[in-house]
Amino acid sequence: MPLYLSLEICSIIIPLIFSFEKKIGFYKKWPFLFVSIFITGMFFIPADIFFTQKGIWGFNPRYISDILIAGLPLEEWLFFVIIPYSSIFIHYVIIGYLPRVVLPANLVRIITAIILAGLMLIIITNFDKQYTLFSSSVMAIALFVSLLNKNSVLNIFYITFPIILIPFLIVNGILTGTLINDEVVWYNGAEIKGIRLLTIPVEDIAYGFSLILINLLIMGYLQKLFIKKAGSKIEP
């Protein structure tokens, strides 16, 4: 079995098994989750295809299957299902077991303002690096939209994301060359800042943050829409 696919299976198996755990009941969120994964994928996958075609990143044939769809290996398509699923599962597990652990709204606004200022500086000074520009811009937009949301998910996501990062860094570290010869996914050095955590480009952290946050934002919107429609049906 290709290494990339093996890592994805390892990433999803525990979240799938425990999705039916009574305290969390994650399976109940599937309708909202899978719709959000589909909508988010409609943005991220075309960008992935474009960057692959432009040689901004690519895949080592030694570690992937022979199945290619629009120039992307099967595993890369699965990435946009498995990583959001596993990450959001962790997010809701933390909420389920630590429901009172929430950051104050004022602190969330301060943290977000600082991050946005940093992202703006990165964007302004890195127009020549396409992946740096893309990952920073998408993260900035996701944060800005989150601030506009009255029930901002950031007051919880700022707590859960560092925990989500632990398995994310393990999997992404291996994908980018940690503990293996060569790498599963390679990056064009001219299109990134060159700052790495182990072997992971710092842009990947912003990319992962945005991918998960956008899914959570869409899920929140869909849940509100469902509750609103369900409420209207029972009104006299």
N, C-alpha and C positions, 0 to 999 in steps of 0.2 A: 504494500500500500504506500502511495507517495507520502512523503513527510508532511507536506502542507495539509493534505486531507486527514492524516492521522492527528495532527494538532487540532484540527477543527472538531473531530469526533470527540477527542478528550475534553475540549472546551464545552461541548453541548451536553454530554451524557449525564453529568450530575444535575445541571439545571433542569433537564427534561424529567429525570426520575423524581426530583423533589418539587416539580411544578404542581403535584397533586397533594402536597403536604397541607393539612387542614388549616393551620394557622395562617399560611400565606395565601393558599388558593390561587396560585399564579395562573392556572389554566383558565380561570374566569376572565382573565384579561386578554386572552388569546385573540378574540375578534378585533379588539382595538390595536393590539400589538402587531398583528400580521398586516393589517391595513396600513399602519404607520411604517412598517418595514418596507412595504411595497411602494408607498409614496416617497419615502426617503431614498429608496433605491433608484427611483426615476430620475433623481438628481445626481446622486453619487456615482452610479454605474456609468452613465454617459461620460462623466468627467474622467472616470477610471480608464475607459476605452480611449479617450482622447489622449490622456497622458501616456498611456502605453504605446499608442501609435506614434507619438512625438518623441519617444525614447526618454521620457522624464523618469520613468521607472520601468522595470521589466521583471521577468520571471525565469528562474533557472530551470531548464527542462529536466534536469536531474531529479528535482524534488516535486514535480507536479505531474498530473495525469496527462494523457494525450488528447483529452477532450477540450477543444477550444470553441468558445462561443463569442463571436464578434472580436476575436483576437485575445480574449481573456480566458485563462484556464478555468475549468469548472470550479475549482476551489475558490477562486476569486469571487465568483458569483455567489457561492455559498457563504463567503465571508460576510456579506451584507445581510444575511439572515442569522447566521450563528453568533456572530459577535454582538449585535444588538440584543438578541434573545438572551444570551448568557449574561451580558452586562446589566440589562434591565431587570433580569431575575435577581441579581445581587442587590440592586437598588431597592427592590420591593421586599426582599428578605430583611434588609436593614431597617426599613420602615416598619415591617411587621413586628420585629423584635425590639426595636428602639423607637417607638412612635413619638416619644417626647423630645427626641434629639433633633432640634430644629434651630437654625441660625436666626437671630433677630433680623427683621427687614432692613433696618438701618445699616447693620453690618454687611448684609448682602449687597446693598447699594454701594457701599464704600469699596468692597472687594471687587465688584463688577466694574466700577469706575476706574480703579487702578489697572485691572486687566485690560480694559478697553483702551486706556491710554497707551499701555505697552504695545497692544496690537496695532494701534494706529501708527505708532513710531516704526514698528517692523514693516508695516505695509508701505509707508512712505519711503523707507530706505531700501526696499527690496523688490522694486518693480522688475528687476532683471532676473529674479529667481521665481519661476512659475509655481513650483510647489509651495514655497514659502509664502508667496502672495496668495495662493488659493486657500491654503489651510488657515492662514491668519484672517483672511476676509470672511470666510465661512464662519469661523468661530466668533468674530466680531458681530456678524449679523445675527447669529443664534443668541448671543448674549443680549443684544439690543432688543430683539423680539421678546426674550424672557422678561426683560425689565418692563415691557409694555403690558405683560400679562399680570393682572391683579393678584392672582394666586400663583405667584412665581414658584417654579419648581426648583429654583436655585437655592432656596433656603434649606433644602434637603440634599440637592445634587452636589453642592460644595462639600458636603460631608461624605456622601456615598462614593463620589468619583475617586478620591484617593484610594479607597478600598478596591474599587473596580480596577484601578490601575495595576494592582498587584498581579492578577492573572494576565491582564493585558500586556504588561511588560514582559512576563515570562514567555508568552506565546509570540509576541512581536519581536522579542529579543532573539528567539531561535530563528524566526523568519528572516531576520536581518543579519544573521551570522553568528550569534552567540552560541557557543558549545558545538558548533558544526563546522565542517570544512566548507568554505565558500559561503553562499547565502541563498535563500529561497527567493527573496525579493531584493533586487538591486536598485540603486538610485543614481541618477545622473548628478554628479557632484556640482555641476554648474547651476543646478536648479534648486539647491538647498543651501542653507546657511553653513552646513558642515558641523554644527553642534550636535553631538550625539550623547545619549544616555546609554552606556555600554555601546551597543552597535545600532541603537535605534535613533534615527533622525528626530530631533526635537519637534519637527513638524508633524510627526505621526501622533504625538500626544494631543496636539491641537485638533488634528483630524479625528481622532477617536473621541475626544471630548464633544466635538460638534455632531458627530454621527449619533452618539447616544442621546445628547441633549435634544436634538431635533426630533428624534423618535419619541422622547418623553413629552415634548411640547405637542406633537400631533396626537399622541395618545390622550393627553389631557383634554384637548379640544374635542376629540371624538367621544370621550366619556361624558363631557358636559352636554354635548349635542344629544347623546343617547338619553341622558337623564331628563333633559328638557322635553324631548319627544315623548318619553314614557310618562312624564308628569302631565303633559297635555292630554294624553289619552284617558286619564282617570279623572280629569276635571269634569264637573257636571255641565 
